Each structure stands twice: as structure tokens, then as C-alpha cells.
Amino acid sequence: MSSLQSRASILAIASALAFLPMGWAQDSTTDAAGQTAAQSRTAMVVDQFLHHIMMARPDLAASAGEVLVADDITPSQLAEVVDSMNLGDKLDRAIRRGRAMSGGVAELVGRFETKLERGRLDRAREVERMREAIEMLSGTIRQQGLGRGRLEAAGEYAVPMLLAQIVDGRNPSVEIASTDVLVTIGRRSVLPLAMALPDLDPSSQRKVCDILGQIGWPTAVPFLLEVYEQPTAPSDVREAASRGISRLGGTSVGVSDAFTSLARQFFRRDLPLIPYPDEPVNNIWVWDSYGGLTPTPVPTQIFADVMAMRLAERALRTNPANTEALAIFVAANLRRQQDLAEGTVDPVYGDLDRSPEFFATVVGSSVGQRVLSLALDVQDTALVRQAIGALAHTGGAAVVTGAQGRTPIIECLSYPDRRVQYDAAILLGAALPTTNFSQDTAVVPLLAAAARTAGSQYAAVVAPEEEDRRQMAAALAEEGFTVVGTAGTWDDLVASALVGGMLDLVAARGRSDQLQATVSGVRRNASTTAAPVLLIVAEEDRPGVERLFALDRRVGVWTAGTPQETMISTITDLVKRTSGGLMDQGEAIEYAMRSLEVLQDIALSRNPVLRIEDGERALAEALVSRSGALRLAVANVMALIPTDSAQIKLLDVALLASSDEQAELLEAVAASGRRNGNRAEPRQIAALRQLVQTSSGTTADASAIAYGALGLPAEEAVKLILK
């Protein structure tokens, strides 16, 4: 292409941008001629965008692409123009080529594709277009085909209008066509129809029961059972419900249990149950006697939990004693709250006058343990921690015996997250159990580990390129992570034996298939199955990777090349929704102090199950590495351990301490002597005798107390008197 042609193309694109009126497809003030002109100009820019991609002219393609992704053209307008151009496979070929083009074209192609897809959905769901499509169902064969196509494209959003034709029933041919479309839409028809079913008139109930049977999606079973077991339901309705249940493979389980089972599936976030998992919102449906079937859009990240709560409520209405349904309601309610984006309101349950924490405690320990079991089953670390927090208020030694044949709090001792283990150990230690239980020997070491290393953050890096691994490791180290290993693949990392314990973060970079392999490997590994994973991608790959992991809350995506502070922000958000947030110094100290308080109670009570000696090694290390009030708290626990090595270590540290804390550490030595007798070595006794002779003030007083508490000879006092 000559420079003159290039300039002409740029001028043409600029001219098209300058004269595209805002809102041309919806603005009633714009006349038909104006709309047609705007559509023609947009079509010209689309044609140039695709042409310049195919001609390998990234500069000109970028100019056209900027026009098409700008806000001046709405998604619906773009879709209307593109779909009217009869581009055939030219569009697909150009998009495939554009994804690999430089000069910013690849990123623009991604934005164009996303906008076009959004526009097609928006157009399909426009109320007026759906209303026109319903009218077409009674037109010519061609009109009927066009109308069906539009309604099928609208999917779930067309169900209210289609159901209205069935309820109305005045036009048999339209009713038959509407029924056929509902069956074709398939599983996305089921929730709207099922939620409306109990409130329809008997004639409509019979028809909808048959439609649900034809669709064949088992989500409808509890709703059909509900109708079937209604004592006031007419016989033909009960027969239709029975037919539907049989076609869907339903069993004789009761209504409450059926709704509980479905609620559990939603709580697990089984992907096929979510109508539009890639979209920002999904609908909760209700039947209004005046407005008919009405949707309430809720954010997709909480849709499954809201549905689980709604279904659990239905189960409880049928059987208020259904504790499994109650546990599902509580667990989903807790997770719904934590997954709501900041500033977002749940339009369905936003007006509950009690907090999720209220429900988590008022249900008591038995149901609380069921909530914890549910959280463990889906490996939701943040929810596990919330459930343990509720049990800390309502449980006690009884949590060791569990509920329904399961002891979830003991499972938490080996859960692949450090804080969950600490939380469980604190709860079990504070309960001071009197009978042995599985993993009882893990409690005291975990509490001691919290006193020693709480606050450390461990990460691993996976990337095919060495330079990427080096940069990622350096960035994580700069933010306080200890990077325990790097490798080209997850399998190589595991084979290197560098990753043998829990990880607080896995950072990975690579192609989409490589990232999938890494995430899959992390989830298969028993030590990292709940670990958050940060995926680092190129700008053009981000939309596809985000769609791939849209419902995995343990995965975050960061765009390579953007400022490092955005990476840290992404990690912070990821860890917050995964496990409650990065552990800062304040929280680490709080964990340590709480653990030491429990260890002190265990030692003082001489608990028959939990042995304070099991924590000696970690506490001895903490006595050296910690400082200030935390070090003194460790010393007070060490003083309670009835071993020679504990007293020897405590006295060594006290003798070497500075004058500011030496007196307080010597008081801990005295406590050890009073409780456990003299276990000091001769060299230590000599050093303590020297300290008694040479010190003054509070240090002298403390050294004298320690000397006397260890039962050492009184001759030192005589020497000082005679001196």
C-alpha cells in the first residue's frame, strides 16, 4: 500500500469517528436516515479493520480498531452492524490473524471480540426484540424460524415471555411454538420455570410439569416433588408431576431432602447449575401474580450461594428439623457475605436483619460442625476459618467427638493452610480435652509453631523462562515472601523436593495450557490443594484466562508489564478472598500470643491428653528468635515444661540477656525452679552465683529470687552479709 493510500485510509477512519452520533441505535431524536448513515460509517470502519489485519498493516488496523472499541459505539450497535454485513468466515480469519499481530492490534482484537459478543447477547435480550420474536411465532414459516432463533439466542431471558404464552393459552399455535422453544433452550429454562411452578394455576402447572419432563434436566425434581405432594393439587397436576419425576429419574426421597440435595449442589458451585458462569450477573427468579415471572440479577460470584440459601429455606419450610439444610443456609450465607465485592449489595438477602455470624453461632455446636464440614469439602479456606471462629464461641471439648460420624475440627489440623491449622489447634487446646483423639499429638507442636514462625509467608514460582522466574521470585521476595523454589513446570518443582510443605502463594506464567497444568498440579498436591495461585499473563491473553478460571476464587490474574504495585494489589485481593488476607506482623503476634496463652493453660492444668513437652523444641527456638513481650511470654511457658533441657535453655537465655529484660527472664527461671526443681548445669549455677554477687537493682533482686527458687546453697547470702 502506498503512503497516499495509507493517509487516505487514516483520514477515512478519522472521518467515520468524527461523525458517529452518540446512541444512534436507541436515541429517539435521531431519525432513520441518521441511523442508517451512522451504521454505514461503522460498517466501513469494521471493513477497514478486518481488511488491514488481513493485509498485515497493524498501524492502520489499530486506527480502525480504536474507533470500534471506543464508547461512541455501544456493544449492541456494533453487533447489529457486524451481523448485517454477511462477513462469513472473513471475520473469523481476521480475528485469528489479528490475535498474533503486533502494534497493539492483538489487544484491540481481544477487546473487539469481547464487545461484539456482549453486543450480540444484549441484542438478543432486548425486550422489544423478544416481543417482536413472540409475534413472529404466529407469522409465516420464515418469520417463525426467525422468531425462534431470536428467542433461543435470548436463552433464559426469553422464558418469562414464553411462559406468559403458555399461561395465557389463547393462541394454541403460539403456545405450542413457545413450548418447543423452551425445550430447545433446555437447562437454562429450568430454574425460571421451576421457581414459578408452585404459584401457577393448575392448568399451567400441568403444562409446565410436562415441559420440565421433556427438557430432562434433574434440577427440576425437587420442584416437581413439591407439586406432587401438595394434598390440594388436582389429580391431573399430580399425574403430570409424577410423569416429570419419572422422566428425570427422580426417586422417592422426600421434598425437604430433595431440596437439601439440590442446595448442596449449588453450594458446591457445580458449574452446569449456573446458567451464565462467564457473565457478571445471573438471575434469581420469582413469580409475581401481577408481573409474572420476574428476574432479580445478582453478581455471579454469589449466585450459587444465594440459590443454595433459597433452596435450603424451601427444605426448612417442609421440615424445620432438617439440620443439614440449616447448615447449608448458614455456610452459604457466610460465604455470600465474604464474596460480595466491596460496595456491592445483594438484592435478594441484603435486607436480612441478622448478620451471617449471628446465624453461625445461634445454631450451636452440632450444626456449626456441619458448617465446618461443608467448608472443608469445598476447600474454602476463608469459610473454614469463619466456621472455626463460630465454633470457638459455641463448642468446647465436645468438638473432639464430632457430629454425624465426622470430626471436622480434627481434619483442620492437617488442612493445607497454616492459619487453619493454628485456629484448630487453638480451639482444641483451649477445650482442654480429657480423652485422647486422632492427631492429638499435633496440637501442642502447632501452637508452639505459631509462637515461633507465625507471619512467615512461603511462595513458589513456575514459569518456562528462567528470566521470568528470576524476576517473579525477586518481586515476591521484595514483598516479604520466602520463595522456596522455582521451576519450569509444577511437576519439576515437586520433583526437586523444594516444595514439600504448605505454600501461601504459587505464582505462574506461561501459555494457557501451561497455566491450566500448573493449577491442576497445585490442586492435586495434598500440601497445596487450597493454595492461592497468581497467573501472570500477557494483555491479549487475559480475557481468555479469566474466563477459564472465572469461578475459581483461588486463582487471580495479573497482566505482565503493568506496575508492580498492581501485582501486589492482585495478590492482596486474591489471598483475602482465599484465606482472609496476608498475615501482617500484628496478626502474627496475635496468633503467637493466643497460642502461648493456650499452651500456658495446658501446662498449668497438667492436661492428660495434650503434653506441653511436645512443644519444647519450637518454643526453645522462639525464645531465641523472638523479642520483647513475646519473648517473655515464651519464657513463661518454657518455665512450665518439666524437662531438664527446658530449664537449661531458659537459664542460658536469661544469663545472656541485656539488663533491660534480664530481670524478667530470671523471674521465669525462678518460676521453673519452684515448679520443677533445680535442673540447671554446674556452669549455669556458677554464672548465676557470679550474677548474684555483681549485679544491682532489679537484676540483683531477680537473680536472688532465681538463686533461691533453684534451692542453691545459702552461703552466697552469708558472703554478701559479711562483705
C-alpha positions in Angstrom: 0.0 0.0 0.0 1.4 3.4 -1.0 1.8 6.3 1.6 -1.0 8.1 -0.2 -3.3 5.1 0.3 -2.3 4.9 3.9 -3.1 8.6 4.5 -6.5 8.1 2.8 -7.3 5.1 5.0 -6.5 7.1 8.2 -8.5 10.1 7.0 -11.5 7.8 6.2 -11.3 6.2 9.7 -11.0 9.6 11.4 -13.9 10.9 9.4 -16.0 8.0 10.4 -15.2 8.6 14.1 -16.0 12.3 13.9 -19.4 11.7 12.5 -20.6 8.8 14.6 -23.5 10.1 16.7 -23.8 9.0 20.3 -26.5 6.4 20.9 -27.6 6.1 17.3 -29.5 2.8 17.8 -31.5 3.9 20.8 -31.8 7.7 20.5 -35.4 8.6 19.5 -34.2 12.1 18.4 -32.1 10.5 15.7 -34.1 10.0 12.5 -33.9 6.8 10.4 -31.7 8.4 7.8 -29.2 9.4 10.5 -29.2 6.0 12.0 -28.6 4.4 8.5 -25.7 6.8 7.9 -24.1 6.0 11.2 -24.5 2.3 10.6 -22.9 2.7 7.2 -19.9 4.6 8.7 -19.5 1.9 11.4 -19.7 -0.8 8.7 -16.9 1.0 6.8 -14.6 1.0 9.8 -15.3 -2.7 10.5 -14.5 -3.5 6.9 -11.2 -1.5 7.1 -10.3 -3.0 10.4 -10.6 -6.6 9.0 -9.0 -5.6 5.7 -5.9 -4.1 7.3 -5.5 -7.1 9.5 -5.6 -9.4 6.5 -3.1 -7.1 4.7 -0.7 -7.1 7.7 -1.0 -3.4 8.3 -1.0 -3.1 12.1 -0.8 0.7 12.1 -4.0 1.1 10.0 -5.7 -1.8 11.7 -5.0 -0.2 15.1 -6.5 3.1 14.0 -9.8 1.4 12.9 -9.8 -0.8 16.0 -9.6 2.1 18.4 -12.7 3.5 16.8 -14.7 0.3 17.2 -13.8 -0.4 20.8 -14.5 3.3 21.9 -17.5 4.1 23.9 -19.1 6.0 21.0 -20.3 2.7 19.6 -22.2 0.5 22.1 -21.9 -3.3 22.1 -25.4 -3.6 20.7 -24.7 -1.2 17.9 -21.5 -3.0 16.9 -23.3 -6.3 16.9 -26.1 -5.0 14.8 -23.7 -3.7 12.1 -21.4 -6.7 12.1 -24.2 -9.2 11.9 -25.8 -7.3 9.0 -22.6 -7.4 6.9 -22.7 -11.1 6.0 -19.0 -11.4 6.6 -19.0 -15.2 6.6 -15.6 -16.7 7.6 -13.8 -13.5 6.9 -14.5 -12.3 10.4 -13.1 -15.5 12.0 -10.0 -15.5 9.8 -9.2 -11.8 10.5 -9.7 -12.3 14.3 -7.4 -15.3 14.3 -4.7 -13.4 12.4 -5.1 -10.3 14.5 -4.5 -12.2 17.7 -0.9 -12.7 16.7 -0.3 -9.1 15.3 1.9 -6.6 17.0 1.4 -2.8 17.3 -1.4 -3.2 19.9 -3.6 -4.9 17.4 -3.8 -8.2 19.3 -5.1 -6.4 22.4 -7.6 -4.4 20.3 -8.8 -7.7 18.6 -9.5 -9.1 22.1 -11.5 -6.0 23.1 -13.4 -6.0 19.8 -14.3 -9.7 20.1 -15.5 -9.2 23.7 -17.5 -6.2 22.8 -19.1 -8.0 19.8 -20.0 -11.0 21.9 -21.5 -8.7 24.6 -23.5 -6.8 22.0 -24.9 -10.0 20.5 -26.2 -11.0 23.9 -27.6 -7.6 24.6 -29.4 -7.5 21.3 -30.8 -11.0 21.8 -32.2 -10.0 25.2 -33.7 -6.6 24.3 -37.3 -6.7 25.5 -38.7 -5.2 22.3 -36.8 -7.7 20.1 -38.1 -10.6 22.2 -41.6 -9.2 22.0 -41.3 -9.0 18.2 -40.0 -12.6 18.1 -43.0 -13.8 20.1 -45.3 -12.1 17.5 -43.3 -13.8 14.7 -44.3 -17.2 16.1 -47.7 -16.8 14.5 -46.4 -15.4 11.2 -45.1 -17.0 8.0 -42.8 -20.1 8.2 -39.8 -17.8 7.6 -41.0 -15.4 10.4 -41.5 -18.3 12.7 -38.0 -19.6 12.1 -36.5 -16.1 12.6 -38.6 -15.6 15.8 -37.5 -19.0 17.2 -33.9 -18.2 16.5 -34.1 -14.9 18.4 -35.8 -16.4 21.4 -33.3 -19.3 21.6 -30.4 -16.8 21.4 -32.0 -14.9 24.3 -32.0 -18.1 26.4 -33.2 -17.7 30.0 -34.1 -14.1 29.4 -36.9 -15.2 27.0 -38.5 -17.6 29.5 -40.9 -15.0 31.0 -42.5 -14.1 27.7 -42.6 -17.7 26.6 -44.2 -18.8 29.8 -46.7 -16.0 29.5 -47.9 -17.5 26.2 -48.4 -20.9 27.9 -50.2 -19.4 30.9 -52.4 -17.3 28.6 -53.2 -20.2 26.3 -55.4 -18.2 24.0 -53.3 -19.0 20.8 -52.7 -22.7 20.6 -50.2 -22.4 17.8 -48.1 -19.8 19.6 -48.3 -21.9 22.8 -47.0 -25.0 21.0 -44.2 -23.0 19.5 -43.3 -21.4 22.8 -43.2 -24.9 24.4 -40.9 -26.1 21.7 -38.6 -23.1 22.2 -38.5 -23.6 26.0 -37.5 -27.2 25.4 -34.8 -26.2 22.9 -33.4 -23.6 25.4 -33.0 -26.6 27.7 -31.4 -26.4 31.1 -31.5 -22.6 31.1 -35.3 -22.7 31.0 -35.5 -25.0 34.1 -34.8 -22.6 37.0 -37.2 -19.9 35.9 -40.0 -22.5 35.1 -39.3 -24.4 38.3 -39.3 -21.3 40.6 -42.6 -20.3 39.1 -44.2 -23.7 39.2 -45.8 -23.7 42.7 -47.5 -20.4 42.2 -49.1 -21.1 38.8 -52.7 -22.1 38.2 -53.4 -25.8 38.0 -53.7 -25.8 34.2 -50.4 -24.0 33.8 -48.8 -26.3 36.4 -49.7 -29.3 34.4 -48.2 -27.8 31.2 -45.0 -26.8 32.9 -44.6 -30.2 34.6 -44.7 -31.8 31.1 -42.2 -29.2 29.7 -39.8 -29.8 32.6 -40.1 -33.5 31.9 -39.3 -33.0 28.2 -36.3 -30.9 29.0 -34.9 -33.7 31.1 -32.7 -31.6 33.5 -32.7 -33.1 37.0 -32.7 -29.6 38.7 -36.5 -29.7 38.4 -37.0 -32.8 40.5 -37.5 -31.1 43.9 -40.0 -28.7 42.5 -42.0 -31.5 40.8 -42.0 -33.4 44.1 -43.2 -30.3 45.8 -46.2 -30.1 43.5 -46.8 -33.8 43.6 -47.0 -33.9 47.4 -49.4 -31.0 47.6 -52.6 -32.5 49.1 -54.7 -29.9 47.4 -53.3 -30.4 43.9 -55.7 -31.7 41.3 -55.1 -35.3 40.1 -54.1 -34.3 36.6 -51.4 -31.9 38.0 -50.1 -34.7 40.3 -50.1 -37.1 37.4 -48.1 -34.6 35.3 -45.6 -34.0 38.1 -45.3 -37.8 38.5 -44.6 -38.2 34.8 -41.9 -35.5 35.0 -40.3 -37.1 38.0 -40.1 -40.4 36.3 -38.6 -39.0 33.1 -36.0 -37.2 35.2 -35.0 -40.3 37.1 -36.3 -39.0 40.4 -36.5 -41.2 43.5 -38.9 -41.5 46.4 -36.9 -39.1 48.6 -38.9 -36.5 50.5 -39.3 -32.9 49.3 -37.1 -31.5 52.1 -34.3 -33.9 51.4 -34.6 -33.3 47.6 -34.3 -29.5 48.1 -31.4 -30.1 50.5 -29.6 -32.2 47.9 -30.0 -29.5 45.3 -29.0 -26.8 47.7 -25.8 -28.7 48.4 -25.0 -28.9 44.7 -25.4 -25.1 44.4 -23.2 -24.7 47.5 -20.5 -26.8 45.7 -20.9 -24.4 42.8 -21.4 -27.2 40.3 -20.7 -25.4 37.0 -23.7 -26.8 35.0 -26.1 -25.3 37.5 -25.0 -21.7 36.8 -26.8 -20.5 33.6 -24.2 -18.0 32.6 -20.9 -18.5 34.5 -18.9 -16.2 32.2 -21.2 -13.2 32.7 -21.1 -10.7 35.6 -24.7 -11.4 36.8 -27.1 -14.3 36.9 -30.8 -14.2 37.8 -32.8 -15.3 40.8 -36.4 -15.9 39.6 -39.7 -15.3 41.4 -43.3 -15.4 40.3 -45.3 -12.3 40.8 -49.1 -12.6 40.4 -49.2 -9.2 38.8 -45.9 -9.0 36.8 -45.5 -12.7 36.1 -42.0 -14.3 36.1 -39.5 -11.7 37.3 -35.7 -11.8 37.4 -33.5 -10.3 40.1 -29.9 -10.0 38.8 -27.3 -10.9 41.4 -23.5 -10.9 41.0 -22.3 -14.2 39.6 -19.8 -14.7 42.3 -22.6 -15.0 44.9 -25.3 -16.5 42.6 -24.7 -20.1 43.7 -24.7 -19.2 47.4 -28.0 -17.2 47.1 -29.6 -20.2 45.3 -28.3 -22.5 48.0 -29.9 -20.3 50.6 -33.2 -20.1 48.8 -33.4 -23.9 48.3 -32.3 -24.5 51.9 -35.2 -22.3 53.0 -37.6 -24.4 51.0 -36.3 -27.5 52.6 -36.7 -26.0 56.1 -40.3 -24.9 55.4 -41.1 -28.5 54.6 -39.1 -29.9 57.5 -37.9 -27.3 60.2 -35.8 -30.1 61.8 -33.6 -30.6 58.7 -30.2 -29.7 60.2 -28.3 -30.3 57.0 -30.4 -27.7 55.2 -29.8 -25.3 58.1 -26.1 -25.9 57.9 -26.1 -25.2 54.1 -28.0 -22.0 54.7 -25.5 -20.8 57.3 -22.4 -21.8 55.3 -23.8 -20.2 52.1 -24.7 -17.1 54.0 -21.2 -16.7 55.4 -19.6 -17.2 52.0 -22.1 -14.9 50.3 -21.0 -12.1 52.6 -17.3 -12.6 52.1 -17.6 -12.9 48.3 -19.6 -9.7 47.8 -17.4 -7.1 46.1 -16.8 -4.1 48.2 -19.7 -1.6 47.7 -21.9 -4.2 46.2 -25.3 -5.1 47.7 -27.0 -8.5 47.5 -30.5 -7.5 46.2 -32.0 -10.8 47.5 -30.7 -11.1 51.0 -29.3 -7.7 51.6 -32.1 -6.8 54.0 -31.6 -9.6 56.5 -31.8 -8.1 59.9 -29.2 -10.6 61.4 -25.6 -10.9 60.4 -24.2 -14.2 58.9 -22.1 -14.5 62.1 -25.3 -14.4 64.2 -26.8 -17.4 62.3 -23.4 -19.2 62.5 -23.4 -19.1 66.3 -27.1 -19.3 67.2 -27.4 -22.8 65.5 -25.0 -24.2 68.1 -22.0 -26.5 68.0 -23.6 -29.5 66.3 -24.8 -27.6 63.3 -21.7 -25.5 63.5 -19.6 -28.6 62.9 -21.7 -29.4 59.9 -21.0 -25.9 58.5 -17.3 -26.6 59.0 -17.6 -29.9 57.2 -19.2 -28.2 54.2 -16.4 -25.6 54.1 -13.8 -28.4 54.2 -15.5 -30.3 51.4 -15.2 -27.3 49.1 -11.8 -26.3 50.4 -12.8 -22.8 51.0 -10.1 -21.6 53.4 -11.8 -18.3 54.4 -15.0 -20.1 55.1 -13.2 -22.8 57.1 -11.7 -20.1 59.3 -15.1 -18.4 59.8 -16.7 -21.7 60.8 -13.9 -22.4 63.3 -14.3 -18.9 64.7 -18.0 -19.6 65.3 -17.2 -22.9 66.9 -14.8 -21.2 69.2 -17.8 -19.4 70.7 -20.2 -22.4 70.8 -18.1 -25.5 71.0 -15.9 -26.9 73.7 -14.5 -30.4 74.5 -17.5 -31.9 72.6 -15.9 -30.8 69.3 -13.5 -33.7 69.7 -16.3 -36.2 69.4 -17.6 -34.5 66.2 -21.1 -34.8 64.7 -22.7 -37.3 62.3 -19.7 -39.6 62.5 -17.2 -36.9 61.4 -14.8 -34.7 63.4 -14.1 -31.7 61.1 -12.1 -29.8 63.7 -9.5 -32.6 63.8 -9.4 -32.6 60.0 -8.4 -29.0 60.2 -5.1 -30.0 61.9 -3.9 -31.3 58.6 -5.6 -28.8 56.3 -3.2 -27.3 53.8 -3.3 -23.8 55.2 -1.2 -22.6 58.1 -3.7 -20.4 59.7 -6.5 -23.0 59.6 -4.1 -25.4 61.5 -3.4 -22.7 64.1 -7.1 -21.9 64.5 -7.9 -25.5 65.0 -5.1 -26.1 67.4 -6.1 -23.0 69.5 -9.7 -24.2 69.7 -8.7 -27.8 70.7 -6.1 -26.6 73.1 -8.5 -24.2 74.8 -11.0 -27.0 75.1 -8.6 -29.0 77.3 -9.9 -32.4 76.2 -9.8 -35.2 78.7 -9.9 -38.2 76.3 -7.4 -39.0 73.5 -8.4 -38.3 69.9 -6.9 -38.7 66.5 -4.0 -36.3 65.9 -4.0 -35.2 69.5 -0.1 -35.1 69.4 -0.2 -32.4 66.7 -2.0 -29.8 68.8 0.9 -28.6 71.1 3.5 -28.6 68.3 1.2 -26.4 66.1 0.7 -24.0 69.0 4.4 -23.8 69.6 5.0 -23.3 65.8 2.6 -20.4 65.9 4.6 -18.8 68.6 7.8 -19.3 66.6 7.1 -18.6 63.0 3.6 -17.1 62.6 3.8 -14.4 59.9 6.2 -16.1 57.6 4.9 -16.3 54.0 6.1 -19.0 51.6 5.8 -18.9 47.8 6.9 -20.9 44.7 7.3 -19.8 41.1 6.5 -21.7 37.9 7.5 -20.3 34.5 9.1 -21.8 31.4 11.6 -19.0 31.0 14.5 -18.6 33.5 14.4 -14.8 33.3 10.6 -14.7 34.1 11.3 -17.0 37.2 14.1 -14.7 38.4 12.0 -11.6 38.1 8.9 -13.1 39.7 11.0 -14.5 42.6 12.7 -11.2 43.2 9.3 -9.3 43.2 7.8 -11.7 45.7 10.9 -11.6 47.9 10.7 -7.8 47.9 7.2 -8.1 49.3 8.2 -10.3 52.2 7.7 -13.8 50.7 10.2 -16.5 51.2 10.5 -18.1 47.8 11.2 -21.8 48.5 11.6 -22.9 44.9 11.3 -22.1 41.2 11.0 -24.3 38.1 9.8 -24.5 34.5 6.8 -26.7 35.4 4.9 -27.6 38.6 5.9 -31.3 38.2 9.6 -30.2 38.0 9.1 -28.1 41.1 7.6 -31.0 43.1 10.3 -33.4 41.8 13.0 -31.0 43.0 11.7 -31.6 46.6 12.0 -27.9 47.2 8.2 -27.8 47.7 7.3 -30.2 50.4 5.1 -28.2 52.7 2.3 -25.7 52.6 2.6 -22.7 50.3 0.9 -19.3 50.9 1.1 -18.5 47.1 2.0 -20.1 43.8 2.9 -17.6 41.0 2.9 -19.0 37.5 3.4 -17.7 34.0 3.1 -19.3 30.6 0.6 -20.2 27.8 -3.0 -21.0 28.7 -2.4 -24.8 28.6 0.7 -24.4 30.8 -1.2 -22.4 33.3 -4.0 -25.0 33.4 -1.4 -27.7 34.0 0.1 -25.7 36.9 -3.3 -25.0 38.6 -4.2 -28.7 38.1 -0.9 -29.8 39.7 -1.3 -27.4 42.6 -4.8 -28.8 43.3 -3.7 -32.4 43.1 -0.9 -31.9 45.7 -2.1 -32.6 49.2 0.1 -29.9 50.7 -1.0 -27.1 48.3 -4.5 -28.1 47.3 -6.0 -24.9 48.9 -3.1 -22.6 47.9 -3.9 -19.4 46.0 -2.4 -19.2 42.5 -1.4 -16.0 40.8 -1.4 -16.3 37.0 0.8 -13.8 35.1 -0.4 -13.3 31.5 0.1 -11.1 28.5 -2.6 -8.4 27.9 -4.1 -10.2 24.9 -4.4 -13.5 26.8 -6.0 -12.1 29.9 -9.7 -12.3 28.8 -9.4 -16.0 27.8 -7.5 -16.9 31.0 -10.0 -15.0 33.2 -12.9 -16.9 31.5 -11.1 -20.2 32.1 -10.8 -19.6 35.8 -13.9 -17.4 36.3 -15.4 -19.4 39.1 -12.2 -20.5 40.9 -11.9 -17.9 43.7 -8.4 -19.3 44.5 -7.0 -18.0 41.2 -6.0 -14.4 40.5 -4.8 -12.9 37.2 -2.2 -10.2 36.7 -1.1 -8.6 33.5 2.7 -8.7 32.9 4.3 -5.4 32.3 1.9 -3.4 34.5 3.3 -1.6 37.6 4.4 -3.9 40.4 2.0 -2.3 42.9 -0.9 -3.7 40.8 0.6 -7.2 41.2 0.7 -6.7 45.0 -2.8 -5.4 44.9 -3.9 -8.5 43.0 -2.1 -10.8 45.4 -3.7 -9.0 48.4 -7.2 -9.4 46.9 -6.5 -13.0 46.0 -5.3 -14.0 49.4 -8.0 -12.0 51.1 -10.8 -13.9 49.4 -8.9 -17.2 49.6 -7.9 -17.3 53.3 -8.7 -13.9 54.8 -5.7 -11.9 53.7 -1.9 -11.8 54.1 -0.8 -12.3 57.6 0.8 -9.0 58.8 3.0 -8.5 61.7 0.2 -7.6 64.0 -1.8 -10.7 63.2 1.3 -12.9 63.5 1.9 -11.5 67.0 -1.7 -12.1 67.9 -1.6 -15.7 66.8 1.6 -16.2 68.8 0.2 -14.6 72.0 -3.1 -16.6 71.7 -1.1 -19.8 71.2 1.1 -19.1 74.2 -1.9 -18.4 76.4 -3.4 -21.8 75.4 0.0 -23.5 76.0 0.2 -22.0 79.4 -3.3 -23.3 80.3 -2.4 -26.8 79.0 0.8 -26.8 81.2 -0.9 -25.4 84.3 -3.7 -27.9 84.0 -1.3 -30.8 83.5 -3.7 -31.9 80.8 -3.8 -35.7 80.4 -4.1 -35.6 76.6 -2.0 -32.7 75.4 1.6 -32.8 76.5 3.4 -29.4 76.9 6.7 -31.2 76.3 5.7 -31.7 72.7 6.2 -28.0 72.0 9.6 -27.6 73.7 11.7 -27.6 70.6 9.8 -24.9 68.8 9.4 -22.8 71.9 13.2 -23.0 72.5 13.7 -21.6 69.0 11.1 -18.9 69.7 12.9 -18.0 72.9 16.0 -17.1 70.8 14.3 -15.5 67.8 11.5 -13.5 69.4 11.9 -10.3 71.4 10.1 -8.0 73.8 6.8 -9.0 75.4 6.5 -12.1 73.1 9.9 -13.4 74.2 8.8 -13.1 77.8 5.6 -14.9 77.1 7.5 -17.7 75.6 9.8 -17.8 78.7 6.8 -18.1 81.0 5.6 -21.2 79.1 9.1 -22.7 79.0 9.2 -22.3 82.8 6.2 -24.7 83.0 7.8 -27.5 80.9 9.1 -30.2 83.3 12.3 -31.2 81.5 16.0 -30.6 82.2 16.5 -29.2 78.7 13.7 -26.6 79.0 15.1 -25.1 82.2 18.7 -25.2 80.9 17.7 -23.3 77.7 15.7 -20.8 79.7 18.6 -20.1 82.1 21.1 -19.8 79.2 18.9 -17.1 77.6 18.4 -15.3 80.8 22.1 -15.2 81.6 22.9 -13.8 78.2 20.1 -11.2 78.1 20.6 -7.5 78.3 19.8 -5.7 81.6 16.5 -4.4 80.2 14.9 -7.8 80.1 17.3 -10.0 82.2 15.3 -9.4 85.4 12.1 -10.6 83.8 13.7 -13.7 82.2 15.2 -14.5 85.6 11.8 -14.4 87.1 10.7 -17.1 84.6 13.8 -19.1 85.7 12.6 -18.8 89.3 9.1 -20.0 88.3 10.7 -23.0 86.6 12.7 -23.8 89.8 9.6 -23.5 92.0 7.6 -25.8 89.7 10.2 -28.3 88.5 13.1 -28.1 91.0 16.7 -27.4 90.1 17.7 -28.8 86.8 20.5 -26.4 86.0 24.0 -27.4 84.9 27.1 -26.6 87.1 28.3 -23.9 84.6 25.0 -22.1 84.8 25.0 -22.2 88.6 28.4 -20.7 88.6 27.3 -17.9 86.3 24.2 -17.3 88.3 26.3 -17.1 91.5 28.5 -14.5 89.8 25.5 -12.5 88.8 24.1 -12.5 92.4 27.4 -11.2 93.6 28.0 -8.5 91.0 24.5 -7.2 89.9 22.4 -4.4 91.4 18.9 -3.1 91.4 16.1 -5.1 89.9 18.6 -7.5 88.2 20.1 -8.3 91.6 16.6 -8.9 93.1 15.6 -11.2 90.2 18.9 -13.1 90.3 18.4 -13.6 94.0 14.9 -14.9 93.5 16.1 -17.3 90.8 19.0 -18.5 93.0 16.7 -19.2 95.9 14.0 -20.8 93.8 16.5 -23.2 92.4 17.4 -24.3 96.0 21.0 -23.4 95.8 23.2 -23.1 99.0 22.6 -20.1 101.2 26.3 -19.4 101.6 26.1 -16.7 98.9 23.8 -14.7 101.2 26.3 -15.1 104.1 29.2 -13.9 101.9 27.2 -10.8 100.9 26.3 -10.1 104.6 29.8 -10.4 105.8 31.1 -8.4 102.9 
